[in-house]
Every structure is written in structure tokens, then in C-alpha cells.
């Protein structure tokens, strides 16, 4: 489920790199954020609960939480960052994303 802001963020990379299926990048990034969130919060994070903005030039993405994040080691976690890689080819390529939670584990 893409939020309105996310759809707007996908318009630019879709024009500059139309061979990439940016909706797949978005889905994979949101899935990574949800999996990084769960061990910290102890509860599920829904796709509408975070807004992901991919940077098409750097291969990174930022995810801002739309719900209060967990407090870990005395600091509230309210955003995640990650990297993405798209292997382009037949079938519009494969997408991989990774989210690292530094200093919280």
C-alpha cells in the first residue's frame, strides 16, 4: 500500500529509471522496516505506519515512522534508513533491501 507522499516520491525515479519497478522497491523497503521494527517494539508495524522515500541516485532510502517509535537505550527510534539494490533484467529485475539498526542491539 503506497501512501500519497510515497506515490509522489516514486514519480521522479520512474521517469529517470523506467526499467526499475519502483513499487517493488517500495514494498521491499517497507517490509525491511517492519522486520527491523518488530524486535525493538515487540509489536507489528503496518505498511501505512511508515513513509518510505527512496533516493534513486544513492541506492538508499529513508523511512519515517507515522506512529510513535519505541524507546531504545533511552532514545526514541522514529526513523530508519536502508540500502536497496535492483538487478535489472528480464522480468524487471530483482529487488533487495536492507535496514540496519545501529547501536540498538
Buried (B, 14 or more C-beta within 10 A) or exposed (E): EBBEEBEEBBEEBBEEEEEBBBBBBBBBBBEBBBEBBEEBBEEEBEBEBBBBBBBBEEEBBBBBBBEEBBEBEEEEBBEBBBBBEBEEEEEEBEBEBEBEBEEEE
